[in-house]
Amino acid sequence: MFLFSLRMLAAMFSRPFYLMETKEQLYLIGVGSLYLVVLTGIFAGQGFALAFSVELAFFGAKDYLGRIMVIAIVRELGPVLTSLMIAARVAAGITAELGAMKSSNQLDAMVAFGIDPIKKLAVPRLLSLIVMVPALTIICDVIAILGAYLIAIFIAHVSSTVYWSAVREKLIFGNIFIGLLKPIVFSFVIAFISCYKGFTSAGGTKGVGRATTDSVVLTSITILMVNFFITRVVFASLKGYIL
Amino acid sequence: MIEFKNVSFAYDEKLVLKEISFKVNASESLVIMGPSGSGKSTILRLILGLECSQKGDIIIEGRNICQMKEKQKREIRKKIGMVFQDGALFDSLSIWENVGYYLLEHTNMPVEEIGQKAIKMLGFVGLNAQEVMDELPEQLSGGMQRRVAIGRALLSTNPKVMLYDEPTTGLDPQSAENVLGLIKKLHHERSIATIVVTHQIADAIALANRFIVIVEGEIVFDGNLEELSRCYQPKVKEFLTPFRKSFIHVAQKKFIET
């Protein structure tokens, strides 16, 4: 998989560039995943705000709800939940599509007609994920913070001004930087694993099914592991500078 | 034109081809026969450079394809038309886009012109272009898909050699007859060298004058129809036994015709 990922990276910077395929994938990945990300953002934000408002009230610190939401959502939950949702929807789709093409010899047919399937099929998906995962993460963050705002106002009875000023206080460059770095890294994880699993699937329709399941499981686990390492390494190295 | 010199090939640990050697000349029509899993399709994949042999040389137009860079392989592939098993049409593209695929990808030709060429090619392979051109592959029958695949290979590469992987497998007798007729027409009208992989004896005899029988990765027979009918090599006999009746029938028919 390491060599395959390197080939994908190298193919990103060499001609020909398949702009039509990239545009199509941007639409399929971005617009197609929007409803999923919006729903995830609303319910994750509200659920989180609800749980924390009770605990914070116990310590008389309900006014800090906005700060906690920004740290939790922008740094951790937004990127991870968005990427997991995209992994479940898009990674499965990519692996199944490429696997089906492989089992019906379409990938070989492409090679026979002088086309590199990695450039034609994998690179447009990688580029689209690099653009769309961060964009969808931002949408998820905004929706989650808005959802938490509703809980803060109507259930926790925190004033609007207090909530937004707390949000603004923590919406600093460091948190935004980590919150955008993670989805970019996760987009590579999703693209590498799902394309590799599709290109190497074997054993007919059963094999494609197995590859699709493996792809989603491996992508999800890898996202969670990489998330921990990014938080650990970036937080440790940037603390005091931008955090 | 194409020469295999002591070629051995294995998928992981499984040895599929064992030191096979043969030569195909320009304009020749060759059928490679053998039971399922004997390594027939692997030979076509090796000719196209989709796989590389672990041992031996595959010489195409004087050069070893396994030692070529991808760019050079692409040049060689331009001279080879490949019809994959089941057609391998791109299922998200319409029929005319499939036929004009190579031109759409590799040339700046206007789309209308490519469409016209695709329509012409669909007519050449015996399909009603107006009826099928905007359909998706899944909407066509197996025989029609196979003919579209032949049209795609012809329009793509202007080939000097055509490779067919089980061209009639899974087709009804009428469709199989149409596809065989098209393969013969191409061979005779355009003098294109033809290599057909099949396990259907009747098709093999209808298509070629030279036969290679491959069993368990080894070439056990290489010769013409007369030699094949007299061959008593145990592995050849074992392979031909289930088809004996149809073999004799088709061989007699062909003998009478010629």
HADDOCK unambig.tbl for C-alpha pairs under 7 A between the chains (distance, minus, plus):
assign (segid A and resid 104 and name CA) (segid B and resid 88 and name CA) 5.73 0.50 0.50
assign (segid A and resid 105 and name CA) (segid B and resid 88 and name CA) 5.36 0.50 0.50
assign (segid A and resid 106 and name CA) (segid B and resid 88 and name CA) 5.17 0.50 0.50
assign (segid A and resid 106 and name CA) (segid B and resid 89 and name CA) 6.57 0.50 0.50
assign (segid A and resid 106 and name CA) (segid B and resid 90 and name CA) 6.13 0.50 0.50
assign (segid A and resid 109 and name CA) (segid B and resid 88 and name CA) 6.70 0.50 0.50
assign (segid A and resid 112 and name CA) (segid B and resid 48 and name CA) 6.91 0.50 0.50
assign (segid A and resid 112 and name CA) (segid B and resid 77 and name CA) 6.17 0.50 0.50
assign (segid A and resid 113 and name CA) (segid B and resid 102 and name CA) 6.29 0.50 0.50
assign (segid A and resid 114 and name CA) (segid B and resid 74 and name CA) 5.24 0.50 0.50
